[in-house]
């Protein structure tokens, strides 16, 4: 008896979903009436083709130096991490794993700031002593079982090299559900 009721309920909900999709589609406006066709204009004789002007020889142009990509903007880091922090603090079953993973990454960094877990996920900002140490740390962390087991999204902000050689980046571990 209960199975039959569930099947019927499923059919009704399915029909309702189809109806909602159809009702949500915008109605196409009526097509405009076709414009009257005018008689074709008389065709004039083609104009004579002039010979192209000779190209003057010019001095060779020196190749310009390659343009470096723009430096990462710290505002990008803030744009990625702020929504997670602003979602409010929360304690959920996955926050211990997130905190442990942030701490594991922090062991490779010279400094870890603003580390924590929130309703939308976990985030931290890391400072590495050099570009090479940053690259090694990210590579090692991405191979770790804990990082690979995180089922939520993961986002690293672009590395921000500083004049003193340090590199700043942030990681967001989005909630895993």
C-alpha positions in Angstrom: 0.0 0.0 0.0 2.7 2.5 1.0 4.8 1.8 -2.1 1.8 2.5 -4.4 1.2 5.8 -2.7 4.8 6.7 -3.1 4.8 5.8 -6.8 1.6 7.9 -7.3 3.1 10.8 -5.4 6.3 10.6 -7.5 4.2 10.7 -10.7 2.3 13.7 -9.5 5.5 15.5 -8.5 7.1 14.7 -11.9 4.1 16.0 -13.8 4.1 19.1 -11.6 7.9 19.7 -12.4 7.2 19.4 -16.1 4.3 21.8 -15.9 6.6 24.3 -14.0 9.2 24.1 -16.6 6.7 24.7 -19.4 5.0 27.6 -17.5 8.4 29.2 -16.8 9.4 29.4 -20.5 8.8 32.8 -21.9 6.2 33.1 -24.6 7.7 34.1 -28.0 6.3 37.4 -29.3 4.5 37.2 -32.6 6.8 37.4 -35.6 6.7 40.8 -37.3 5.0 41.0 -40.6 7.4 40.6 -43.5 8.4 43.9 -45.1 7.1 44.4 -48.7 9.7 43.5 -51.3 10.8 46.4 -53.4 11.9 46.2 -57.0 15.6 45.7 -57.4 17.7 48.8 -58.1 19.4 49.0 -61.5 22.9 47.7 -61.5 25.6 50.2 -62.5 28.6 49.1 -64.5 31.6 48.2 -62.3 34.2 50.9 -61.8 37.6 50.3 -63.2 40.1 48.8 -60.7 43.1 51.0 -59.9 46.5 49.4 -59.4 47.6 49.3 -55.7 50.0 51.9 -54.6 53.6 50.7 -54.2 54.6 49.8 -50.7 57.5 52.0 -49.4 60.4 50.1 -47.8 60.6 50.7 -44.1 63.3 50.2 -41.5 63.1 46.9 -39.7 61.2 47.1 -36.4 62.9 45.9 -33.3 61.0 43.1 -31.5 59.5 44.4 -28.3 60.4 42.8 -25.0 57.9 40.2 -23.8 55.3 41.7 -21.5 55.2 40.2 -18.1 51.8 39.1 -16.9 50.2 41.4 -14.4 51.1 40.9 -10.8 48.4 39.1 -8.8 46.2 41.5 -6.9 45.7 41.0 -3.1 42.1 42.1 -3.7 41.6 38.7 -5.5 42.6 36.9 -2.3 40.2 38.9 -0.3 37.4 38.4 -2.9 37.8 34.6 -2.6 38.2 34.3 1.1 35.8 37.0 2.4 32.5 35.2 1.5 33.7 32.1 3.4 34.6 34.2 6.5 31.5 36.2 6.3 29.3 33.1 6.2 29.7 32.9 10.0 31.4 30.5 12.4 30.1 27.1 12.5 30.9 23.7 14.1 30.0 20.8 11.8 31.3 17.2 11.5 33.8 18.2 8.7 35.4 21.2 10.4 37.9 19.1 12.3 39.2 17.6 9.0 39.3 21.1 7.5 41.2 22.6 10.4 43.7 19.6 10.4 44.3 20.1 6.7 44.8 23.9 7.1 47.3 23.1 9.9 49.1 20.5 7.8 49.6 23.2 5.0 50.7 25.7 7.7 53.6 23.4 8.6 55.1 24.2 5.2 54.6 27.9 5.5 56.6 30.6 7.2 53.3 32.0 8.5 49.6 31.2 8.5 47.0 33.9 9.1 43.2 34.0 9.4 42.9 30.2 9.5 39.5 28.9 10.4 36.4 27.0 9.4 33.1 28.7 8.8 29.6 27.7 7.6 30.7 28.0 3.9 34.1 26.1 4.4 37.6 26.6 5.7 40.2 29.2 4.7 43.7 30.4 5.6 46.2 32.8 4.2 49.8 31.5 4.0 53.2 33.2 3.6 56.0 31.2 2.2 59.7 32.2 2.4 60.2 31.9 -1.4 58.5 30.9 -4.7 60.3 27.6 -4.6 59.1 26.7 -1.1 55.6 27.8 -2.1 55.6 25.5 -5.1 57.1 22.6 -3.1 54.5 23.0 -0.4 51.5 23.1 -2.8 52.8 20.1 -4.7 53.3 18.1 -1.5 49.9 19.1 0.0 48.0 18.3 -3.2 49.5 14.8 -3.2 48.5 14.2 0.5 45.7 11.8 1.3 43.9 14.4 3.4 43.8 16.9 0.6 42.7 14.4 -1.9 40.0 13.1 0.5 38.4 16.5 0.9 35.2 16.2 -1.1 34.3 19.9 -1.2 35.8 22.3 -3.7 39.4 23.6 -3.2 40.6 27.0 -4.4 44.1 28.4 -4.2 44.4 32.1 -4.9 47.2 33.2 -7.3 50.6 33.4 -5.6 51.5 37.0 -4.7 55.3 37.5 -4.8 56.6 40.3 -2.5 59.7 42.4 -2.9 61.4 40.5 -0.1 61.0 37.2 -2.0 58.1 35.9 0.1 55.0 34.6 -1.5 51.5 35.0 -0.1 48.5 32.8 -1.1 45.2 31.7 0.4 43.4 28.4 0.3 39.6 27.9 0.5 38.3 24.5 1.3 34.6 24.7 0.5 32.1 22.8 2.6 32.0 19.1 1.6 28.3 18.7 1.1 
